[in-house]
Amino acid sequence: MSDLGFRHSKLKYLPIRPISKLLSVSALSAMTNKDDGIPELDCSGAKHSLWLVKVPKYVAAKWLEGKGGPVGKMKIQSKFGKSQVTFRLDESLAREGPNDTDPAIPVDHKFSMQGMGHQTLAVFSQSLGPGGLEKRSIEGRVVQKADCMPQGGQKYMQLKMSQILSATKPSRTVQQLDRAVRSNYKPVARIREEVMNEKKMKDVGKRSRGEKDEVMEMLFKAFERHQYYTIQDLGKVTRQPISYLKELLREIGTYNIKNPHKNMWELKPEYRHHDGEGTSAEG
């Protein structure tokens, strides 16, 4: 749905035109700050009362494609003490389309009126004034919100059927070629990512088991800096295979199975230089 503004009047039939932008009144004061080099805001139109209406996308598209002038008529009538609002799209716009196969869009619509609640909204516009200077103006204050909905019928059903068929149509189709494809793109044996990954693996080197005493020394130095480690972090520190580290940690370490240090290793009490608390179990 698209947001469009409507001039509010007591006339029975109203010409309708889109309004450029919508802004909350709380943000309008920031636009009049001269110190920031922002153009002044013309508030002469703040007395106007406007409607904020959500219209279907196909209606908004037709309005934007229009060449100016009225795009439809709105009829307001009262029945049983309630206002009923209908909108009739200009038939010349409804017949326009990029090709002859496009179905005609619905012409008759109805409005579902909604209250403003505690919202305060205003509509403003931007244009170029004399000398090419930017001009900003308040078009009016929003006093009514509504949803514009088609009244159904054969045209609406044809439009929905066309939209469903377009959505289910595959974006890529198989085509049979009657000649060889001549292109400037040639296949490569190895892609760039593969070469970079191979170079990275060579720089890191294959992890091989080191001497037990040397690896133990690296583990003790690591646990001097931090009390708890995951097995992956220890693998990065020592550059040793994970399976080999687990064998050594079962001798000097404890694997925590409960929070707050779940799935982390720490040294056994006899190997560490600090006191640890919490429930743990040997892994």
C-alpha positions, 0 to 999 in steps of 0.5 A: 500500500502507498500513502497519499494525501487528500484535500479535505473539503465539504464538497460532494466530489473531490479531485484527488492528487498525491502529496509528496511527503509525510512528517510528524509535527515533532520533526518539523521544528528541526527544519527551520533552524537557520544556523544549519543552513536549512531553508525556512519552512513556509507554514502558511498552509498549516491551516489546511486539513488533509486525509492520509490514505493508503491506496493499492500499489496499482493505483499509486503506479497509475497516479505517478504515470499520469500526465497531470490533472485529476486522477479520480473522484471521491464521493462522500455520503451519509447513510444511517448517520455514518459517512460512506466514502467511495473513490472512482479512478479516472477511466483513462488511467485505468485503460492505460498500460504498457501493452494491450494484454494487460488487464484493466484495473478496478475503477471503483473503490471504497474507503475504510475510515480510521481514527487518528488516535494520539498521532499528530501528523503533517504533510510538507513539500519540497520545490525549487523557488526563485533563483533555484533556491530550495523551498519547503512548505507545510501542505496541511495537517492530517485529520483523517486516515483511511484505507482505499480498497477495491470493491471487487468484480471481474476486473479485480479478479483478472488483475489478481489472476495476472499477479499470481501468474506473474509471481509463479513464472520462473525468472530463468528458463531453459533455452535451446541453442542452435549455435555455439556461444562465443563469449570472452569468458574462459574457464579457469582451472583454479578459482582465486578463493581456492588459491588464497586458501591453499596459500593460507594453509601453507602459511599456517602449516600442518599441525603435528604433535610436538614433544610432550614436555614442550606442549605441557610447558605451553599449556602451563604458561597459557593457564598462568594467563587465564584460568579457563580455556576452551579446547579450540582456544588451546589449539590456537595457542599451542598449534597442536592437534585437538586430540593430542591436547585432550590426552594431555589435559586429562592428565593435568586438567579438569573439564567443567560440565556445569555453568558458569564455565561449562565446556571449558578446561582448567588445571587441577588444584595441584597444578594451579596457583589460584583457588577455584570454586564450583562443581567440576568433573574430570573429562 
